[in-house]
Amino acid sequence: MEIFPHNNKKGKLVLVFYIGSSSVGGSLFWTEKSGIPKIVFSVNEPIELEEKVEADRFLSLTLKSLELVAVKVHSAGMGVPEEIFCVLSSLWYISQTRIIRLEKNTPFLFTSKLADDLIKKEVALFEEEHSTKYARAGAPVRLIELKNIKTVINGYETPYPLNQKGKELEMTIFVSIGSEKILTKISKTVEKNFPSKKITFSSFVLSSFAVVRDMYPHNENFLLINIGGEVTDISMVKKNILHESISFPLGLNFIIRGVASMSRSSLSEAKSLVSLLKDGHASESMTKKLSPIINKLKTEWLSKFQESLSNLSNDISVPATLYLSVDKDLADFFSEIIKTEQFNQYTLTESKFKVVFLGSEVFHDLVKFEKNVMSDTFLIISSIYINRFLINPDAGKI
């Protein structure tokens, strides 16, 4: 994998799938010289919600939704995509930001070979550290991403480090790996409708980091929160570096399952009840019955959120600005939970949390849409990232 690549062409029809933990989405977009992708088709399929999450069953349901999306994209008749990308939620990969350091008494030349050798050693260490999880499943791992975030020579950051001399080198890289078995199943599902096409995998955490960082250049320190169906992901960014990420297994579906269990209703009934309550359409008696249940679930989710922030921050202060990606219907619900929490009892915060919801409207200058095309935050972020960083001359540098 080339971390400092060179040329690439533009003006392609590209297909991107976003594989989440509550739904699978797919978009076709054209890359443009302006760097602003034009989405011409978009579709989303929910992943069937069940009372309990069982790994093999959940994968099967996810692949079923992926196949439905692929069929709809293929049937749209918008053309044959030149490239296909699958952007994965955190359930499907392990990632880490790692720092490589090298010091010598005499000046040395920073070459591609030196970079490759150092990176290979670091990636091997990373794979070894995390191989146990996949070894239990009897499956080897595959490198998904290897991205250079920052290179510092003699204490100075440089965007063009090749062939420079120095005594001290520091490289910040982002690495992600996934199960070969799962990635192969995803590829085969897509290939049923798009045969003979190479499929490139990527992570949503890196996509959202790169896009949000460039959207808000004045803010070097922030939190990224992605609330999916089964998992909530928290990533901390400090000085424009993706510092660390952590997840906890409580997402949107946790609320629905909790309401179903405590109100003795079915999952579909619970989903309707949550929707009515959030929209203010529930009857007075229903609101009185559901409010204590919702408050209990809010408290449980908030407790895990606080615990995760504490584990994430250690001795580092927590940034005050928080960028939230979540289904639009529950954005206000989770924003209010986060805004009311008091994190000072765990560690130092910069100030009270400011929550910025990453709804489709905040990307209006960064993406174009064909008329009547559905807008989806996860597909928008994925498309912007792919267009900007994976299909252009500077793809190696995030």
Order of alpha helices (4+ residues) and beta strands (2+ residues): beta-beta-beta-alpha-beta-beta-alpha-beta-beta-beta-alpha-beta-alpha-beta-beta-beta-alpha-alpha-alpha-beta-alpha-beta-beta-alpha
